[in-house]
């Protein structure tokens, strides 16, 4: 990936091949078999667990997000801290009703 502002290479990422996509699709189908039987309350608890775990990776992920989008690096954590986490927590509250 490249920073569009500086055109510097920021990180190496693997490119998925057709076989990788097929493996991911099969894994998703298998996971859905369990997920579709998961109650709203259980789903809510999982979303809350995810929201609780995100701050631990917010800085690193936010930095990579910012530099690959061409934003100032100090704005990277915004997406996770002020969008993703609150959305997950609100969804938790809705599912918990």
C-alpha positions in Angstrom: 0.0 0.0 0.0 1.1 3.5 -0.7 0.5 6.8 1.0 -1.2 8.9 -1.7 0.1 12.1 -0.3 3.8 11.2 -0.3 3.7 8.2 -2.7 5.8 6.3 -0.1 5.3 2.6 0.3 3.6 2.2 3.7 3.1 -1.5 4.1 3.2 -4.8 2.2 0.0 -6.7 1.8 -0.7 -10.0 0.1 -2.9 -10.2 -2.9 -5.6 -12.8 -2.7 -5.6 -15.5 -5.3 -8.8 -17.3 -6.6 -8.1 -20.2 -4.2 -7.9 -17.8 -1.2 -11.3 -16.3 -2.1 -12.8 -19.8 -2.4 -11.4 -20.8 1.0 -12.8 -17.5 2.5 -16.2 -18.1 1.0 -16.4 -21.7 2.3 -15.3 -20.6 5.8 -18.0 -17.9 5.7 -20.7 -20.4 4.7 -19.6 -22.8 7.5 -19.6 -20.0 10.1 -23.0 -18.9 9.0 -24.5 -22.2 9.9 -23.6 -21.5 13.5 -24.3 -17.7 13.3 -27.8 -18.1 12.0 -28.7 -20.1 15.1 -27.1 -17.5 17.4 -29.7 -15.5 19.4 -29.9 -11.7 19.3 -28.6 -11.6 22.9 -25.6 -13.8 22.1 -24.8 -11.6 19.0 -25.1 -8.5 21.2 -22.6 -9.9 23.6 -20.1 -10.7 20.8 -20.5 -7.2 19.4 -19.8 -5.7 22.9 -16.7 -8.0 23.2 -15.4 -6.7 19.8 -16.1 -3.1 20.8 -14.1 -3.7 24.1 -11.2 -5.2 22.1 -10.8 -2.5 19.5 -9.1 0.2 21.6 -6.0 -2.1 21.8 -5.5 -1.9 18.1 -6.9 1.5 17.4 -3.6 3.4 17.3 -1.8 1.0 14.9 -4.9 0.4 12.7 -5.8 4.0 12.8 -2.3 5.0 11.7 -2.3 2.6 8.8 -5.7 3.7 7.8 -4.7 7.4 7.8 -1.5 7.1 5.9 -3.0 4.8 3.2 -5.9 7.3 2.8 -3.6 10.3 2.7 -4.9 11.9 5.9 -2.7 13.2 8.7 -1.5 10.3 10.8 -2.9 11.8 14.0 -6.5 11.5 12.5 -6.2 7.8 12.0 -7.7 6.6 15.3 -10.8 8.7 14.7 -12.5 6.0 12.5 -12.2 3.3 15.2 -12.6 5.4 18.4 -15.4 7.7 17.2 -17.2 5.6 14.6 -16.6 1.8 14.8 -16.8 1.4 18.6 -19.8 3.6 19.1 -21.7 1.9 16.3 -20.9 -1.5 17.8 -22.1 -0.3 21.3 -25.3 1.1 19.9 -26.0 -2.1 18.0 -25.4 -4.0 21.2 -28.0 -1.8 22.9 -30.5 -2.3 20.1 -30.1 -6.1 20.1 -30.3 -6.2 23.9 -33.8 -4.7 24.0 
